[in-house]
Amino acid sequence: MVNRFESLAAPGIRKLAPYVPGKPPEQLERELGIKDSIKLASNENPLGPGPRARAALAASLAGVGMYPDGSGHVLRARLAARHGVGLDQVTLGNGSNDVLVLLAETFLTPEVDAVYSQYAFAVYPIAVQATSARASVAPAHPADHRMPLGHDPAALLAAIGPRTRLLFLANPNNPTGTWLDAGELDALLRAIPPEVVVVLDEAYHEYSVGMSVPDGTQWLARHPNLVVTRTFSKAYGLAGLRAGYALSHPDLADLLNRVRQPFNVSVPALLAAAAALEDREHLEATIALNRQGLARLREGLSALGLKVPLSAANFVLCDLGRAAAAVNDALLRQGVIVRPLANYGLMNHLRITTGTAAQNERVLAAMAAALANGA
Ligand SMILES: Cc1ncc(COP(=O)(O)O)c(C=O)c1O
């Protein structure tokens, strides 16, 4: 269908394909007339928010008649203290997605380039294309590499040219679950020219602690061109609220703040995120559950003959060695929603978020049945 306004749209928007989110369980249940479906498709925390965030959320209702504190002072102060940076280095976002888009809006024009890796998080191409900037996509590691389909630092460096303004890098990466270790990242940051802003997206950082995945914030002082983004959507269990943040040099934060919507983080999100940050116990329970889930999914799927590389996040990438669409349909018919990756050009892969122990068993049983029935 021809869109009658297309010729009026900004050039970058004309060819833009929207982000494909995980299918909501309600939609699947409506479509198939089934109940009790489970969704392991969007890398959410199966435990949801912890008790402190829940209490803060309930209490926040009293404040929703008023606009939020546009500066998000309380949450920013807690984040600054947590990360050992100044208040003027913290930028809040409506999810970290918001911060990624702010970065693109701030630094990209049709005259410049942004670099990211093949199989990098799908929001980068959208954020870049919306500004009409050119994307320079670095080839990923091959499937038989130690980090299958992961970011290749040499290829990223080679993709940087004189017009490059931004480089997006997720560590660990979604949808591959792969990561760069401290030595690789350190060498990469040293080699990137200082006039290229490096966006190090650490949405899954909390899950990766203790797994040879570095904490990028340690390099903020040495590299003024580095921005580290984090989120409350994953390990903190607040995906539905939308809260994320960037840590950067104050001058860079100052630029982001010029384009940021004045009230981009809601009253409930500000309060719940600040409370979640203090709930060490819930975070630890989340991380422990995820470790068990990663091991169980990897073992169970491997036992079915599928390839599942190590993941430092809260999902596994599963290489089915055949077209994933039919297997995905068979899983959906059993009420199990995972993520097909055709939009990444990965036609044989599914991404599966770790769930509760019961959900993990359900996805494994559904996969076994799908494969046994010839999907
Ligand atoms: C690598 C990565 N970065 C950023 C995000 C954005 O998350 P949010 O906007 O909920 O913070 C996601 C979400 O899936 C992600 O996988």
The ligand as an ORCA input file, in Angstrom:
! r2SCAN-3c Opt
* xyz 0 1
  C      20.956     -4.027     23.971
  C      19.735     -3.280     24.381
  N      19.820     -1.966     24.591
  C      18.774     -1.234     24.958
  C      17.525     -1.814     25.128
  C      16.379     -0.912     25.432
  O      15.768     -1.201     26.606
  P      14.946     -0.119     27.414
  O      14.522      0.967     26.477
  O      13.799     -0.869     27.965
  O      15.889      0.399     28.458
  C      17.363     -3.181     24.930
  C      16.045     -3.828     25.059
  O      15.790     -4.912     24.697
  C      18.503     -3.935     24.542
  O      18.414     -5.236     24.306
*
